[in-house]
Amino acid sequence: MPEDGRWVEPLDLATGPAAFHMLETGAGLPFQGGPSAFSMARLIEGRADRGVVPASRVPDAWAGALARVTEAPPPFAGLPADRPIVMGIVNVTPDSFSGDGLAGSPDAAIALGHAMLEAGADLLDVGGESTRPGAEPVPPAEETRRVLPVVRALAAAAPVSIDTRNAETMRAALDAGARIVNDISALRHDPAAMALVAERGAPVVLMHMLGLDAREMQRDPSYGDAALDVAEFLRGRVEDAERAGVPRGRIAVDPGIGFGKTIAHNLSLMARLPLLAGLGCRVLLGVSRKRSLGVISGEAAAGRRVAPSVAAALCGVSRGAAMVRVHDVAETVQALRVWRACAAGAMPDAAA
């Protein structure tokens, strides 16, 4: 839990005119600096639910926890902070769960990345190791061989993050032009990773994963309170990173949808995503084409889960996600523009 042992969980998030009205009348408070606002809050202390109160009446004892929710985190990795950010997924693997792996074809991966940028992606996430449930580990040397030509080419066109658990791959990718490290193990898998990220000054995404083995993570996952357990885990990793020399402004967090979670756990995390605002970091949500969406929607084929993935991305953004990691960039960008226009009652800025 946070340093003072308390969480303020925002409820009833609103955007557009409703949020403006809340803030103007004092009926609500800004969510991470605005423009969204929330009118109610659940108070949590020592894992105990202390009840729900109007946001404007949060007791003084929760002032520290409330400030972490209402104040704007620093912009992450120099990316825009006034709208949702779209991260395009470039899997340079033969065994991606989504069926879009491009191992052995750097040119195809590079072409995909450029197509995503043309479709409106803000940054690209390049990975050379599948981390689907049951996947076998890939040696860092092979992972590096797969990703480096793609990172070099795409980093010249846009911000690139390297999706890896291995310090060797992180180092090589950063040398090749990657700007961000995206680690599903939250810098736990490789003992050298934390010091490397601190030394290189790289922004980092810390994700929650149950355990450290993709082959085991989906075997009967269990939590006391999934949302709170994930939030507390990420709090610990953020604090560890700060102690190692990585300032909170260079950290984003990811609840790890599908990484050691049942469908019920995933849905709880989606519904309670605003809880993670209490970490004072930007939130990245990666739910694109996940198996749970297929079960909910009745669509078995991962490549046909475009509509479910877009719906989940919109839900995540409405619940406080600052970034969404997606396979289907064009559809997500279009949906977000329409969502923003409808929420605001006005056209979004042409440049966004």
Secondary structure, DSSP 8 states (H G I E B T S, - for coil): --TTSEEEEEEEEE-HHHHHHHHHHTSSEESTTSS-EEEEEEEEETTEEEEEEEGGG--GGGHHHHHHHHS----STT--SSS-EEEEEEE--S--TTS---TT-HHHHHHHHHHHHHTT-SEEEEESS--STT-----HHHHHHHHHHHHHHHHTTS-EEEE-S-HHHHHHHHHTT--EEEETTTT-SSTTHHHHHHHHT--EEEE--SSS-TTTTTSS---SSHHHHHHHHHHHHHHHHHHTT--GGGEEEE--TTSS--HHHHHHHHHTGGGGGGGSSEEEE--TT-HHHHHHHT---GGG-HHHHHHHHHHHHHTT-SEEEES-HHHHHHHHHHHHHHHHTS---TT-
